[in-house]
Amino acid sequence: MKTSITVAIVEDKEPIRQSLAILVDGADGFFCQATFETAEAALDYLPGHCVDVVLMDIDLPGMNGIDCVRHLKPRCPDTQFMMCTMYDEDETVFEALKAGANSYILKRSPPHKLLEAITELHEGGAPMSSTIARKIAGSFHVNRSTPTELDVLTPREREILDRLSKGHSHKEVAEELFVSPTTVRKHIFNIYEKLQVHSKVEAVNKYLGRR
C-alpha cells in the first residue's frame, strides 16, 4: 500500500491555512499532519515529529519563514521545505534557497499545480513556479558555463537540463520528450552524478554558469 506524503503547513492567515489543509487532506496520497500559525510553533513541534514536506509562508508574525527554514533544516534533515508565498523578489527567492528551501511556489499557483509540486519535491525534485525559475535563469545567463564543463552530458541530458532551467517540472519534461517520468528521473540522477551536484537548483546554476 502506498504511504501518504505527510505535510505540515506554516501560515499565519487562517483562511489560507485552512484552505491548504483541506486541499492536502482531500487529495489521494497526501496527509496534513499539522498546521501552525507561527514559526515558533513549528519550531516547537517539527523537530520531534518530522514530516515529508513543509509548506512555509515567509511573512509570519515574529520569526519569518526563511529564518524558520534555516533553523529547522539541520534538525529535520529528511524534510523537504517548500516556500509557499506571494513574494517573488529576487533577493527573497535566493535568500530562501540559501536558507535550505528546496522549492519555491507562489500562492497564486493553481491547486493541482501545488499538489504536483509537493509530489515532485517528495520524489527528489525542486519545483519552482515558472516566474521564479525565470528569475533564477535570468540572474545567471550573463555568465554561462564553458563548453568543457558540460561535455560530460549527453545531448538528451542537456535537453532535459535546459528544460529544467526554464522552470519545467519533471512531468512536463516527460510529456514534451515523449518519455516516462521515471526515465526523466534517471536522466536527472545521471546529470547530478556527472556535474557533481545534489539538487536541481545546483544543476541549473552550473548549467547557466554560476559555479
Secondary structure, DSSP 8 states (H G I E B T S, - for coil): ----EEEEEE-SSHHHHHHHHHHHHHSTTEEEEEEESSHHHHHHHGGGS--SEEEE-SS-SSS-HHHHHHHHTTTSTT-EEEEEES---HHHHHHHHHHT-SEEEETTS-HHHHHHHHHHHHTT---B-HHHHHHHHHHHGGG---HHHHTTS-HHHHHHHHHHHTT--HHHHHHHHTS-HHHHHHHHHHHHHHHT-SSHHHHHHHHTT--
